[in-house]
Amino acid sequence: MLSEPKIEHQTLRYYLAIAKTVHMHEIPQVLPPLIPEVRQWMNNNKIKPSGPDFFLYKSINENNELECEVGFTIDIPIEGNSHIHLVAFLKGGMQA
């Protein structure tokens, strides 16, 4: 049985991530090693994650290549660098 949608107020959330385009069969070799890379950068810059690490699969093309991001959510926006970037994860406001 399906449940009724619930409307909640969400705050704007941010994450730091490395973006990568990978072929589906490369995911196990390419994406997991990026987690400690992001984590080390955060440690070096005294940034604490506000949640667990994650993979975000943004799109896939006709060649089975995925645009992905590997990162951690954070509580406050902080500037990354050319390799590790800041993204607004979820827009604030009422959401179902």
N, C-alpha and C positions, 0 to 999 in steps of 0.2 A: 504494500500500500504506500502511495506517495504521501509525503507530509506537505502541509501548507507552507508556502514561502514565508519567511520571517524577515521583517525589515529591521536593520540594525544601523546604528551610526558607526562609521569607520573613520579612524583618523588617518591622515596621510602617513604612509610608511615609506622608508627608504631602504635601499640595499646597495652594497658594494659588490661588483662582479667583474669577471673577465668574460668577454664575449668571444665566441668561437663558432666557426662553421665547420661541421664535421659530417662525414658520411655515417650512416646508421651503424655500420659494422665497426667504426672507429670509436664509438662512444666509450666502451670499457677501457680502452687504452689512453684516450685523450682527455676526457673530462675529469675523472677522479683525481689525477695528479694536480689539477688546478686548485682543488680545495685547500691543500696546505700552502700553496702559493698566495692565495688571497688571505688566508689566516695569518701567515707570516707578515704580510704587508700591514695588516690590521694591528698585529702585536707591535711591530716596529713604530707604528703611529699612535699607539696607546688607545686603540678603538676596540670597544667590546661589542661582540655580536648580541643582538636582541633575540636571536632564534637560531635554530640549527642551520647547517649548510644546506644548500638546495641546488638542483639543476632546473633551469627554466627552458623549456623547448618552445621557441617563439614561432617558428615556421619550418616547413619542409618544402623542397622544390621537386621538380620532376626527376632529378638525378638522385633522389633519396638523401640529399644533404640537408642537415638541420642547422638552423640558426639557433644557437644555445647561449645561455649565460650560466655561469657557475659562481655562486656567491653566498653572502650572509646578509640577513636583515640587520639594520642598525637603527638606533633611536633618533639620532640627529644627523642632518645632512653634513657631509664633510667632503671636501674636494679630493678626488682620486688623482690618478695620473694618466698618462697616455695608454696604459695597459689595464689598469683597474679603474673602473668608472663608477660614478654615483648615478643611481636611477631612482625616480619616484615610483614606488612599487604599486601602491594602491591609492587612488585619489580619495581624498576625504569626502565625507558626506553620508547621506542615507543610501544604503545598498540593500538589495534583496538577495 
